[in-house]
Amino acid sequence: MENWLRIDPNRASRAALEKLGRTDPKGASGLFPSSGDPQERIEFGTAGLRAAFGPGPLRMNDVTVMQTAQGLLRQLTRDFGEEAMKSRGVVIGYDHRESREWGLSSKGFALGAACVFLARGYKVYLMDELCPTPFVPFAIQEFKAVAGFMMTASHNPKDDAGFKVYWDNACQLVAPKDEQVTKQILTDLTIDPKAIELLGKDEQAVLDLCQITSQGLVQRIAKSYVATATAKLCRFPKENARQKKRICYTAMHGVGLPFEAQLFEAFGHPQFVRVPAQAEPDPDFPSVPFPNPEEKGALNLATKYASEHGCELVIANDPDADRCAVAEYDPSSRSWVMFSGDEIAALFAWWELEMRDRRQQDTSSNEVKNRPERRKSAMVVSAVSSGFVRAMGEKRDCEVFEALTGFKWIGTKALELRTKHNYEVLFTYEEAIGFCLGDVICDKDGITAGAVFAEMYNFLVSKGQTCFGKLDELRQQYGYFLTQNGYIKTSSPKAFFMAMRHGGRYASVVGRIANKPFKVKRLRDLDRKSYIDTAEPDGTPKLPFSSNMITFYLEPLVPAEPSDLGKYHVRVTLRASGTEPKLKYYVEANGPDPVKVRQVCSDVVASAVLGDLLNDEKSKL
């Protein structure tokens, strides 16, 4: 602890730690690794850094952030050279998260990281106010920067902070780049004295060294972002302006409101009704236990406010506005329909395919006239996303590609398809309400998702339809796909995966324990040592390695009726969370009868997943 107090440049966090050391010496020492190893620290991965605010090498603070920034500086200099670092530079943004207890904040981390690069004479585009995460990859593209960093923990609990990293392609890092950066971080953990000296000056002194335009960098980016998104994604501005149905929006105590409002206006949408209690950035997230729009009950305040103000659609961003959730009022049941990420994705996929077909049929379009040949269409989904979009693509002349979970993989795949194979990538998504429409950026973007969903809603309303009604129509066309996802909390997911692998003797039947057995038709294990896909001729998976991720493809061993044999299929994917102590499961059943699909899905979760694969006693064997 004494050594930490000597190296921490943050006066407030030093004072808080010293006070804790006097009042609770055991609690203070518990913040530091018992090993005393100086290289035992918060792990840097493809998601960057994410941990609780607090002192010590295992938490988010000025020291760990500046050490990480130094490692990134070394790797970027190796990759691009000093001249590029000075001429192209890096982009740094931040959200509103802070810990008053420790005197730490996302903004403080952004200033610290900026000082590391400025101390070397490198160019820095430091956002001059709170910004949504999508602005960082957009700014990398705009300024042709070599990298970008966003200080955010997205929708994590309020005590957490994060440091997200994008490379020069404006996509998040993928392996093995994270390993290279980790090596550079650990090369020298001593923080550059020039960076500490610069951080000790007032904030304006740091900003004066950064690339900030007269109108302000965030407003400069917002203007360009809104213009780009509108040009690429807004199809019916006049019709949007005529829409009488009101839409309710919540920023979930985050940074999204002003930017969603600007994009709504550019699309021609009437201004939305904002939920006042959740409109402004608040790091305490006082109205929700978890600031994640996916969580059960997270939209209760918004739907209540919407009902009171005559709105039948709620659009929600998560706190850093890179995700989008949607709920629609059903007058027949007098209740709100909360759409899952897969359901929103199915609607987006339908919409983008419709817009593609309209564009291709419009022979008066200069774009069509001047194009020598029609580009192939594609969409990219994660390995745990629903088969709904895949089924749609198969029937609509659109190839659907699979990527590992997370937009670092999805965005990289989309970029590869565009640049190397000349695909028009219409839409990409992950089931955790992360959507990317078109090519404004190659990362999930809750702001464009909100504006485009509102336009699609307006279109359906003008035809006398609802979103949930359209979803049912799509199910009749492409099949019934029902997902049921969840997780168990565990600090050792590896034990469960070892039990599932059973030394390479994978189960051929699962769920016998609950007397609801399912036959394993196919298995895919992406662990580096096991690495197998029984559906491939040579047994080699098409997806890259992912250490703790197994997918079982099942069908009922004993169907409800003999005629159902081979008609109902289930995919079960199990993976360890990269940011939380959880083992997640993703279950999807599909087949011709919605009632039977629902039953099969329920049986799989109860018997095969919770009763067998994630049985705690089994993992202890």
Protein Blocks (a to p, Z undefined) as FASTA:
>chain_A
ZZmmmmmmbfklmmmmmmmmmmmmmlmmmmpcfklpaklccdddfkopaddededjkbcc
fklmmmmmmmmmmmmmmmnojklmmmnopaddddfbdcfknopafklmmmmmmmmmmmno
pacdddfbdcdfklmmmmmmmnopabdcdddehjacfkbccdddddfkopacddfklmmm
mmmmmmpmcdcfklmmmmmpcfklmmmmpccdfkopklmmmmmmmmmmmmmmmmblmlmm
mpmbdcdddehhpaklmmmmmmmmmnopacddddfklmpgcfklmmbfblcfkbghklmm
mmmmmmmnopabdcdddfkopaccdddddfklopacdddfklmmmmmmmmmmmmmmmmmm
mmmbmklmmpmbacdddddddfkbcfklmmmmmmnopacddddehjklmmmmmmmmmmmn
opacfbdcdfklpacehjlbacdcfklmmmmmmmmmmmmmmnopafklmmmmmmmmnopa
dddddddddfblmlmmmmmnnnopacfbghklnopacddfbdcdfbfklopafkbmnlpa
fbdcdfbacddddddfbafbfklgokaccdddddddfkbccdddddddddfblklmmmmm
mmmmmmmmmmmmmomklmmZZ
